[in-house]
Amino acid sequence: MNARRDFLKTLGLATAGLVIAPNLDLFAGKKAWFDISLAEWSLHRTLFKGDLKNIDFPELAAKKYGIFGVEYVNSFFKDKAKDFTYLKDLNDRAKSNGVRNVLIMVDGEGDLGNADEKKRKVAVENHYKWIDAATYLGCGAIRVNAAGQGSKEELAKRVQESLSTLADYAEKSKINVIVENHGGISSHGDWLAAVLKGVGKNNCGALPDLGNFYEYDRYQGVKDLMPFAKGVSAKTNDFDDMGNEKNIDYVRMMEIIKNAGFRGYIGIEYEGNRLSEPEGILATKALLERFR
């Protein structure tokens, strides 16, 4: 208990001034090389409990956390993709709080690598409405998953075809279709990088998640995916008393990301249990701020 209290005290000192001036590099006196966004999944327990609604997420990100970029999860407004009254309200709330809508994470719309061609086509078409919603909200991308059945070669071929179709649909709206390493074969960096290379479209890329490597070296996985990265997901679960993520060497990861020439949004995605969701978000923010 004392260690946790000391950690939170340190965290409070580290983040005290950052809500006031979130976009300033306080150490170098120049513009930061990346921006920080907040993935809505960091608050999934609060959202599932009903203590937070998706419509209030942008204001919360700005006022409570001093974060001015948000990454939505479609699960929390699943029936609103075509509700432009709702989307206008969401967009207005973001703008009134100075918040940029960065992307929509899309889940539960079918497998883009489904072995059944008809089901695969339906899955692709199910994603169109989220591309349209992302366009309306001014997002830069939707995040999709490379899931399906079959051998890795068969799955790669199907996913490439689906991604190519989605990228063509999204291109007219200047939306990026980005794939996260999100379990299964997609968490093998070399496989996903080869898939994206096979698609070969400028608006089809990756969202490397620093934590979602299970049978593959996480540092090699991020190296594999950074040439295609159009965003980065900063996964955290637990921290030591110095504010370092216990399972991921963030110094090493941030060097890989910066050396790849990445300049864009790095999204906080806290999934831990020891700290509350608000504490975990602030701890992750403080960790990222070290590298700006």
C-alpha positions as CSV (number, residue, x, y, z in Angstrom):
1,M,0.0,0.0,0.0
2,N,2.8,2.4,0.8
3,A,4.6,1.7,-2.5
4,R,1.3,2.5,-4.3
5,R,0.9,5.7,-2.4
6,D,4.4,6.8,-3.1
7,F,4.0,6.0,-6.8
8,L,0.8,8.0,-7.0
9,K,2.5,10.9,-5.1
10,T,5.3,10.8,-7.7
11,L,2.8,10.6,-10.5
12,G,0.9,13.6,-9.2
13,L,4.1,15.7,-9.1
14,A,5.0,14.6,-12.6
15,T,1.7,15.4,-14.2
16,A,0.7,18.5,-12.2
17,G,1.5,21.0,-14.9
18,L,0.7,19.0,-18.0
19,V,-3.0,19.4,-18.0
20,I,-2.5,23.2,-18.1
21,A,-0.1,23.1,-21.0
22,P,-0.5,19.7,-22.7
23,N,0.9,20.6,-26.1
24,L,4.1,22.1,-25.0
25,D,7.5,20.4,-24.8
26,L,8.4,21.8,-21.4
27,F,11.9,20.4,-21.5
28,A,13.3,21.2,-24.9
29,G,11.3,24.4,-25.6
30,K,10.2,23.1,-29.0
31,K,7.3,21.2,-30.6
32,A,7.1,17.6,-29.5
33,W,7.8,14.9,-32.0
34,F,4.6,13.0,-31.3
35,D,1.2,13.9,-30.0
36,I,-0.7,12.0,-27.3
37,S,-4.2,10.6,-27.8
38,L,-6.4,8.6,-25.5
39,A,-7.8,5.3,-26.6
40,E,-11.4,4.9,-25.3
41,W,-10.6,1.3,-24.3
42,S,-8.6,2.7,-21.4
43,L,-12.0,3.4,-19.8
44,H,-13.8,0.2,-20.9
45,R,-14.8,-0.8,-17.4
46,T,-16.2,2.6,-16.7
47,L,-18.1,2.6,-20.0
48,F,-19.5,-1.0,-19.6
49,K,-20.7,0.0,-16.1
50,G,-22.6,2.9,-17.6
51,D,-20.7,5.5,-15.6
52,L,-19.5,7.1,-18.8
53,K,-21.1,7.5,-22.2
54,N,-19.3,7.7,-25.5
55,I,-20.8,11.1,-26.2
56,D,-19.0,12.5,-23.1
57,F,-15.6,10.9,-23.9
58,P,-14.0,13.9,-25.7
59,E,-14.9,16.3,-22.9
60,L,-13.6,13.9,-20.3
61,A,-10.3,13.4,-22.2
62,A,-9.7,17.2,-22.4
63,K,-10.9,18.3,-18.9
64,K,-9.8,15.4,-16.7
65,Y,-6.7,14.2,-18.5
66,G,-5.5,17.2,-20.5
67,I,-5.4,15.0,-23.6
68,F,-6.7,16.5,-26.9
69,G,-6.8,13.6,-29.2
70,V,-9.3,10.7,-28.9
71,E,-9.5,7.2,-30.3
72,Y,-13.1,5.8,-30.2
73,V,-14.1,2.2,-30.0
74,N,-17.2,1.4,-32.1
75,S,-18.5,-1.0,-29.4
76,F,-19.5,2.0,-27.3
77,F,-21.7,3.5,-30.0
78,K,-22.4,0.5,-32.2
79,D,-25.8,1.6,-33.3
80,K,-24.8,5.2,-34.1
81,A,-22.6,4.7,-37.2
82,K,-25.3,6.1,-39.5
83,D,-26.9,8.4,-36.9
84,F,-25.7,11.7,-38.2
85,T,-27.6,13.7,-35.5
86,Y,-25.6,11.8,-32.9
87,L,-22.3,12.1,-34.8
88,K,-22.8,15.8,-35.2
89,D,-23.3,16.1,-31.5
90,L,-20.2,14.0,-30.8
91,N,-18.2,16.1,-33.3
92,D,-19.5,19.4,-31.8
93,R,-18.5,18.2,-28.3
94,A,-15.0,17.3,-29.5
95,K,-14.6,20.7,-31.2
96,S,-15.9,22.7,-28.3
97,N,-13.2,21.1,-26.1
98,G,-10.4,21.5,-28.6
99,V,-10.3,17.8,-29.2
100,R,-9.2,16.1,-32.4
101,N,-11.0,12.9,-33.4
102,V,-8.1,10.7,-34.3
103,L,-9.6,7.3,-35.3
104,I,-12.3,4.7,-34.7
105,M,-11.4,1.2,-33.6
106,V,-13.7,-1.2,-35.3
107,D,-14.6,-4.6,-33.8
108,G,-17.4,-7.1,-34.2
109,E,-18.2,-6.5,-37.8
110,G,-17.0,-9.8,-39.2
111,D,-13.7,-11.4,-40.1
112,L,-11.8,-9.8,-43.0
113,G,-10.1,-13.1,-43.6
114,N,-13.2,-15.3,-43.3
115,A,-12.9,-18.5,-45.4
116,D,-16.5,-18.1,-46.6
117,E,-16.4,-15.6,-49.4
118,K,-20.0,-14.4,-48.8
119,K,-19.3,-13.8,-45.2
120,R,-16.0,-12.1,-46.0
121,K,-17.8,-9.7,-48.4
122,V,-20.4,-8.9,-45.7
123,A,-17.6,-8.2,-43.3
124,V,-15.9,-5.8,-45.7
125,E,-19.2,-4.0,-46.4
126,N,-20.0,-3.8,-42.7
127,H,-16.8,-1.6,-42.3
128,Y,-18.0,0.9,-44.9
129,K,-20.3,2.7,-42.5
130,W,-17.4,3.2,-40.0
131,I,-15.3,4.7,-42.8
132,D,-18.2,7.1,-43.5
133,A,-18.6,7.9,-39.8
134,A,-14.8,8.5,-39.4
135,T,-15.0,10.8,-42.4
136,Y,-17.9,12.8,-40.8
137,L,-16.0,13.1,-37.5
138,G,-12.8,14.2,-39.2
139,C,-10.8,11.2,-38.1
140,G,-7.7,10.1,-40.0
141,A,-8.3,6.4,-39.8
142,I,-10.3,3.4,-38.8
143,R,-8.6,0.5,-37.1
144,V,-9.5,-3.0,-38.3
145,N,-8.5,-6.6,-37.4
146,A,-6.8,-9.2,-39.6
147,A,-8.8,-12.2,-38.4
148,G,-10.0,-15.4,-40.1
149,Q,-9.5,-19.1,-40.6
150,G,-7.1,-21.3,-42.5
151,S,-3.3,-21.4,-43.0
152,K,-1.3,-18.3,-42.6
153,E,-0.8,-18.2,-46.4
154,E,-4.6,-18.5,-47.1
155,L,-5.4,-16.0,-44.4
156,A,-2.9,-13.5,-45.8
157,K,-4.4,-13.7,-49.3
158,R,-8.0,-13.2,-48.0
159,V,-7.0,-10.3,-45.7
160,Q,-5.0,-8.6,-48.4
161,E,-8.1,-8.7,-50.7
162,S,-10.4,-7.3,-48.0
163,L,-7.9,-4.6,-47.0
164,S,-7.4,-3.6,-50.6
165,T,-11.2,-3.2,-51.1
166,L,-11.6,-1.2,-47.9
167,A,-8.6,1.0,-48.8
168,D,-10.1,1.8,-52.2
169,Y,-13.4,2.7,-50.6
170,A,-11.7,4.9,-48.0
171,E,-9.3,6.6,-50.4
172,K,-12.0,9.0,-51.7
173,S,-12.5,10.3,-48.2
174,K,-8.8,10.3,-47.4
175,I,-9.2,7.8,-44.6
176,N,-6.5,5.4,-43.6
177,V,-7.4,1.7,-43.0
178,I,-5.0,0.5,-40.3
179,V,-4.5,-2.9,-38.9
180,E,-3.6,-3.7,-35.3
181,N,-1.6,-6.7,-34.1
182,H,-4.5,-8.0,-32.2
183,G,-4.0,-11.7,-31.5
184,G,-3.5,-14.8,-33.5
185,I,-1.3,-14.6,-36.5
186,S,-1.8,-10.8,-36.7
187,S,0.4,-10.6,-33.6
188,H,3.3,-12.0,-35.7
189,G,5.0,-8.8,-36.9
190,D,6.6,-10.4,-39.9
191,W,3.3,-11.8,-41.1
192,L,1.3,-8.6,-40.8
193,A,4.1,-6.5,-42.4
194,A,4.1,-8.9,-45.4
195,V,0.3,-8.6,-45.7
196,L,0.5,-4.8,-45.7
197,K,3.3,-4.8,-48.2
198,G,1.2,-7.1,-50.4
199,V,-1.7,-4.6,-50.2
200,G,0.6,-1.9,-51.3
201,K,-1.7,1.1,-50.9
202,N,-0.7,4.3,-49.3
203,N,-3.8,4.5,-47.1
204,C,-3.5,1.0,-45.7
205,G,-1.1,0.7,-42.8
206,A,-0.5,-0.5,-39.3
207,L,-1.4,0.4,-35.7
208,P,1.4,-1.3,-33.8
209,D,0.3,-2.1,-30.3
210,L,3.3,-2.3,-28.0
211,G,1.8,-5.0,-25.8
212,N,-0.1,-7.3,-28.2
213,F,2.7,-9.7,-29.0
214,Y,2.2,-13.1,-27.4
215,E,4.4,-15.6,-29.4
216,Y,6.6,-13.1,-31.1
217,D,9.3,-10.7,-29.8
218,R,7.5,-7.4,-29.1
219,Y,10.5,-5.2,-30.0
220,Q,11.1,-7.1,-33.3
221,G,7.3,-6.9,-34.0
222,V,7.3,-3.1,-33.6
223,K,10.3,-2.8,-35.9
224,D,8.5,-5.0,-38.5
225,L,5.4,-2.8,-38.4
226,M,6.9,0.8,-38.1
227,P,7.5,1.2,-41.8
228,F,3.7,0.9,-42.2
229,A,2.6,2.7,-39.0
230,K,0.1,5.5,-39.1
231,G,-0.4,5.5,-35.4
232,V,1.0,3.7,-32.3
233,S,-0.9,2.2,-29.4
234,A,1.0,2.6,-26.1
235,K,-0.3,-0.4,-24.1
236,T,0.4,-0.4,-20.4
237,N,-0.7,-2.8,-17.6
238,D,1.4,-2.1,-14.5
239,F,4.1,0.3,-13.3
240,D,7.0,0.1,-10.9
241,D,7.6,2.8,-8.2
242,M,9.5,4.9,-10.7
243,G,6.6,5.0,-13.1
244,N,8.1,2.6,-15.6
245,E,6.0,0.0,-17.3
246,K,6.9,-3.3,-15.8
247,N,6.7,-5.5,-18.8
248,I,7.7,-3.2,-21.7
249,D,11.0,-1.4,-22.0
250,Y,9.6,2.0,-23.1
251,V,13.0,3.5,-23.6
252,R,13.8,0.8,-26.1
253,M,10.3,1.0,-27.7
254,M,10.4,4.8,-28.1
255,E,13.8,4.7,-29.7
256,I,12.5,2.2,-32.2
257,I,9.5,4.4,-32.9
258,K,11.4,7.6,-33.2
259,N,14.2,6.1,-35.3
260,A,11.6,4.8,-37.7
261,G,10.8,8.5,-38.5
262,F,7.4,8.3,-36.9
263,R,5.6,11.6,-36.3
264,G,2.0,11.4,-35.3
265,Y,-0.3,10.2,-32.5
266,I,0.7,7.7,-29.8
267,G,-2.5,6.5,-28.1
268,I,-2.7,5.7,-24.4
269,E,-4.3,2.3,-23.9
270,Y,-4.2,1.3,-20.2
271,E,-5.5,-2.2,-19.5
272,G,-4.2,-2.9,-16.0
273,N,-6.0,-3.7,-12.8
274,R,-3.7,-2.6,-9.9
275,L,-4.3,1.1,-10.7
276,S,-7.7,2.5,-11.4
277,E,-8.4,3.5,-15.0
278,P,-7.9,7.2,-14.2
279,E,-4.6,6.5,-12.4
280,G,-3.4,4.2,-15.1
281,I,-4.2,6.8,-17.8
282,L,-2.2,9.5,-15.9
283,A,0.6,7.1,-15.3
284,T,0.9,6.3,-19.0
285,K,0.7,9.9,-19.9
286,A,3.5,10.7,-17.5
287,L,5.6,7.9,-19.0
288,L,5.1,9.1,-22.5
289,E,5.8,12.8,-21.6
290,R,9.3,11.8,-20.7
291,F,10.0,11.1,-24.4
292,R,8.4,14.2,-26.0
